[in-house]
């Protein structure tokens, strides 16, 4: 019985199975397959930072509905990236 060594995390890539932003119950966008996880997580972090800044603007300024909607879409994209990365990390060895 041989043990399989886990894959090197730096070699793992997104699987592209996670959709986000739906129109008429159909996914309009999805995470792209083949992006290195470290790059995907860095992008999710950037998106969340921007969403945080927009929500601060929306909280303190008047007439900032566009800020709230932009933050909504940025968090939806960030969540999809993180969910896709999680799917890769949770799946067992092939």
N, C-alpha and C positions, 0 to 999 in steps of 0.2 A: 504494500500500500504506500504510494508515494504522495507526499504533500505538494500541492501546487503553491508556489510562492505568489503572493498578491502582486498585481501589476504595479509598476513604478508610477506613483501619482503624477509625475511630470509627463507621463506618456498618455494619460487618460484624456479623452475628448468628449464633448457633448454628443448626445445621441439624437437630438433633434426631435424628440417625441412630445415636447411640451408646447401646447398652443396658448395663445393669449389674444385678447381683444376679439370679441365675438360680434358678428352681425347676423341676425336672423338665425341664431343657434348654430352658426358655422364659424369655425375659427378663421379669422382674417390673417393672422400672423402666427408664426411659431419660431421656436429657437432653432437656429441652424445647426446641422450636424457637422461634427468634425472640428469644432473650435476647442483648443486646449483649455482644460478646466481652469487653470490659473488665469488665463486671459478672460474667460467668461466671468469668473468671479470678480476680477478687477473692473470689468465693465458694469456688472451689477452694483458694485460699490459706488462707481461714478454716478449711475442713474439714481441710486438712493440718496446720494449727497445732493444732487440737483432737486430731487423731490422734497427733501427736507428744507432746502432753502426756499423753494416755492411755497411750501406750507407755512413757513414763517412769514413770508410776504403776505400771504392770504389772511393770516391771523391778525396782522397789524395794520393792514391798509384797506381802504374802502374800494369797492368795485373791482375785486380781484378774482372773480369767478374763473377767469381763464387760468389763473395760477393754480387754483384747486383742481381744475380738469387736467392741466398739464401734469401736476403731481400724481393724480390718479393714474394716468397712462404710464408715467415713468415707474410707479410702483408695480403696476401690472406686468410691465416688461421685466423689471428686476425679479419679481417673484417667479416668473416663468424660467428665467435663467437659473435661479437658485434651485428650483424644483427639478430642472433637467440635470443639473450637476448632482443633486441628491440621488436621482435615479441611477446615475452612473456609479456613484460611490456605494449604494446599497445593494446593487446586483452582485450576485456571487460570481466566482470565477467561471469562465466559460468551459 
